[in-house]
């Protein structure tokens, strides 16, 4: 809003400035100087310039942290030096439109002076990138048109090693967006490595079978066993396979309450048929076949 | 007085027909000098036409009270500047702050013609609005004054109506035309989040005490746009306080005055009447009032039944949709709420601190509301979360919505099965090869003929 206001202000002034220059009774100034004196430096070290009457300096004025800015002028109405009610040094940040005005100390004869240091400036002006616009406002009651014109540009020089004071203000407004950062999903190793180890694991079975064959493993007693006790052997082996099958179903789809009764049934069958089948095996041992 | 009585009856009937403020129509006008009432007749008529039931009271009336049996006796309070030292015991700063705390709205007008009483100054201090220390300063501007009525004193400011306060706020006070503010008592604003300026002085303006003899201004607290002419404070409960620096701007005289800016400015008629309407409408909650309608959240799926709406529990990483319906009151009805260009209505998904803060985008409009919606993935953290919409902006009533939900972990049967994880294949294969090996071993143990026995026999 400030910027909007000041823009409006400028446009109003632009439209009024031209005719006022020609008008007989208008405020202005003469004998204006701007000087910058550095504290502790010699007398000759200070910077001093004469501001042309009712015009602006072309080069910016620099104000360091130990400097004092001094502006003197003589306010005049028309051509006569006179005391004005308002003699202000008006500073504005061209970027944000933030403005502040400093009153001159004015004498009866219109002679006015002001001294300004960085301490007098608002904190916001210490961190501006563009030079500030320094304007002179001279006006008073009555008919005479007030004067508002740029006098010079003011650069606020900061020691780069000193931190720029900042001002924290809280205002209601939208806040930065936040997107939750999710933990990364669990990763599997490369498929090739998995397949190599898978092959190694699966190779254990053929290796076991091969070793058994070398050692002379056979199923020579199978016909004998099934001839002497066909039902117990078939049921025993079947129930063992059934238990593994139940475990497989538990792994894929069944829950514990489906698994437990099924295992109880298969287990009982395995126990009863197993005692018969193992009795037959014992018979073979007693016969000296094993 | 007779004419006023007549218009009262006329507008009394109109008031029944016409719409009202969103928060009641009982308006108390505190006016010390009853003879001054006629200076503002157009202003009263405008208010009555908008449905306000105006009671005029003098602060000297002993029976005057803002409260009745502990409740507000009025919905809105309009204070005109007193001539005496203050408004008296019934309108002490504490009572006025209590009135604000009970959701009453206050419009306080000051005048630069006389010294502002210290009671008002201490009321304003409570609200972090500061008057000049002498309390009798007025604003002058040698660049923007009315050359017709204040050619010498320059104390009638001519201003454009204010635009947007910031690019992300709504403007309820803008429009064409020139405002004339005669003899404004300025104030400065404290650094308070609840305060928003409506109208600031022009950059070239400054304040001075007209009682001090013609000495040039050398020591001033604030100049230019640091001086506020009209400011507002909206409390956390959304009741409103407006400070108007120039009570004279509400007078009939200035509603239709012809003014001319210095220089080549043309003569124009002021728009004070329209601005007074905007100002009272905002203060008495006819504008800038938000209402939240339906709030819905559910899983992102194509078909939503009533049971799927607003569940109390979500799982981590669920895709979730949240929508909120917002309407804005505009003079006499609710209309769909439109966000300012740079602003955003934001949804926070919070457990202690926000995990998500997302923009709610307008999805569709109904006849008198806008539905804002967003979709997001529930964070991978279980706990008690809440959907929060905390929308507080200058000139708008506060929206503070909080809806709690539980976020649970994956259930044991919601994880991916082990065979889908390639890294698990080795272990699965190991298990089943052991089982296969065991079954083979059982068969071998049962049916294998010992080779060593054969060898022994043969020998």
Boltz contact constraints between the chains, C-beta under 6 A:
constraints:
  - contact:
      token1: [A, 1]
      token2: [B, 165]
      max_distance: 6.0
  - contact:
      token1: [A, 2]
      token2: [B, 225]
      max_distance: 6.0
  - contact:
      token1: [A, 4]
      token2: [B, 163]
      max_distance: 6.0
  - contact:
      token1: [A, 5]
      token2: [B, 225]
      max_distance: 6.0
  - contact:
      token1: [A, 6]
      token2: [B, 203]
      max_distance: 6.0
  - contact:
      token1: [A, 8]
      token2: [B, 160]
      max_distance: 6.0
  - contact:
      token1: [A, 9]
      token2: [B, 202]
      max_distance: 6.0
  - contact:
      token1: [A, 9]
      token2: [B, 203]
      max_distance: 6.0
  - contact:
      token1: [A, 16]
      token2: [B, 263]
      max_distance: 6.0
  - contact:
      token1: [A, 19]
      token2: [B, 264]
      max_distance: 6.0
  - contact:
      token1: [A, 85]
      token2: [B, 216]
      max_distance: 6.0
  - contact:
      token1: [A, 99]
      token2: [B, 203]
      max_distance: 6.0
  - contact:
      token1: [A, 99]
      token2: [B, 224]
      max_distance: 6.0
  - contact:
      token1: [A, 99]
      token2: [B, 225]
      max_distance: 6.0
  - contact:
      token1: [A, 101]
      token2: [B, 223]
      max_distance: 6.0
  - contact:
      token1: [A, 101]
      token2: [B, 224]
      max_distance: 6.0
  - contact:
      token1: [A, 103]
      token2: [B, 217]
      max_distance: 6.0
  - contact:
      token1: [A, 103]
      token2: [B, 218]
      max_distance: 6.0
  - contact:
      token1: [A, 105]
      token2: [B, 218]
      max_distance: 6.0
  - contact:
      token1: [A, 106]
      token2: [B, 216]
      max_distance: 6.0
  - contact:
      token1: [A, 137]
      token2: [B, 204]
      max_distance: 6.0
  - contact:
      token1: [A, 139]
      token2: [B, 142]
      max_distance: 6.0
  - contact:
      token1: [A, 141]
      token2: [B, 152]
      max_distance: 6.0
  - contact:
      token1: [A, 141]
      token2: [B, 154]
      max_distance: 6.0
  - contact:
      token1: [A, 142]
      token2: [B, 152]
      max_distance: 6.0
  - contact:
      token1: [A, 146]
      token2: [B, 142]
      max_distance: 6.0
  - contact:
      token1: [A, 146]
      token2: [B, 143]
      max_distance: 6.0
  - contact:
      token1: [A, 170]
      token2: [B, 193]
      max_distance: 6.0
  - contact:
      token1: [A, 172]
      token2: [B, 392]
      max_distance: 6.0
  - contact:
      token1: [A, 172]
      token2: [B, 393]
      max_distance: 6.0
  - contact:
      token1: [A, 173]
      token2: [B, 168]
      max_distance: 6.0
  - contact:
      token1: [A, 174]
      token2: [B, 343]
      max_distance: 6.0
  - contact:
      token1: [A, 174]
      token2: [B, 344]
      max_distance: 6.0
  - contact:
      token1: [A, 177]
      token2: [B, 357]
      max_distance: 6.0
  - contact:
      token1: [A, 178]
      token2: [B, 354]
      max_distance: 6.0
  - contact:
      token1: [A, 178]
      token2: [B, 356]
      max_distance: 6.0
  - contact:
      token1: [A, 178]
      token2: [B, 357]
      max_distance: 6.0
  - contact:
      token1: [A, 180]
      token2: [B, 355]
      max_distance: 6.0
  - contact:
      token1: [A, 180]
      token2: [B, 356]
      max_distance: 6.0
  - contact:
      token1: [A, 180]
      token2: [B, 379]
      max_distance: 6.0
  - contact:
      token1: [A, 182]
      token2: [B, 380]
      max_distance: 6.0
  - contact:
      token1: [A, 183]
      token2: [B, 380]
      max_distance: 6.0
  - contact:
      token1: [A, 188]
      token2: [B, 421]
      max_distance: 6.0
  - contact:
      token1: [A, 188]
      token2: [B, 422]
      max_distance: 6.0
  - contact:
      token1: [A, 188]
      token2: [B, 423]
      max_distance: 6.0
  - contact:
      token1: [A, 189]
      token2: [B, 423]
      max_distance: 6.0
  - contact:
      token1: [A, 191]
      token2: [B, 422]
      max_distance: 6.0
  - contact:
      token1: [A, 194]
      token2: [B, 422]
      max_distance: 6.0
  - contact:
      token1: [A, 194]
      token2: [B, 425]
      max_distance: 6.0
  - contact:
      token1: [A, 197]
      token2: [B, 426]
      max_distance: 6.0
  - contact:
      token1: [A, 198]
      token2: [B, 425]
      max_distance: 6.0
  - contact:
      token1: [A, 198]
      token2: [B, 426]
      max_distance: 6.0
  - contact:
      token1: [A, 198]
      token2: [B, 429]
      max_distance: 6.0
  - contact:
      token1: [A, 201]
      token2: [B, 426]
      max_distance: 6.0
  - contact:
      token1: [A, 201]
      token2: [B, 429]
      max_distance: 6.0
  - contact:
      token1: [A, 201]
      token2: [B, 430]
      max_distance: 6.0
  - contact:
      token1: [A, 202]
      token2: [B, 429]
      max_distance: 6.0
  - contact:
      token1: [A, 204]
      token2: [B, 433]
      max_distance: 6.0
  - contact:
      token1: [A, 205]
      token2: [B, 433]
      max_distance: 6.0
  - contact:
      token1: [A, 208]
      token2: [B, 437]
      max_distance: 6.0
  - contact:
      token1: [A, 216]
      token2: [B, 451]
      max_distance: 6.0
  - contact:
      token1: [A, 217]
      token2: [B, 444]
      max_distance: 6.0
  - contact:
      token1: [A, 217]
      token2: [B, 448]
      max_distance: 6.0
  - contact:
      token1: [A, 218]
      token2: [B, 448]
      max_distance: 6.0
  - contact:
      token1: [A, 218]
      token2: [B, 449]
      max_distance: 6.0
  - contact:
      token1: [A, 219]
      token2: [B, 447]
      max_distance: 6.0
  - contact:
      token1: [A, 220]
      token2: [B, 449]
      max_distance: 6.0
  - contact:
      token1: [A, 221]
      token2: [B, 447]
      max_distance: 6.0
  - contact:
      token1: [A, 221]
      token2: [B, 449]
      max_distance: 6.0
  - contact:
      token1: [A, 222]
      token2: [B, 447]
      max_distance: 6.0
  - contact:
      token1: [A, 225]
      token2: [B, 447]
      max_distance: 6.0
  - contact:
      token1: [A, 244]
      token2: [B, 435]
      max_distance: 6.0
  - contact:
      token1: [A, 290]
      token2: [B, 450]
      max_distance: 6.0
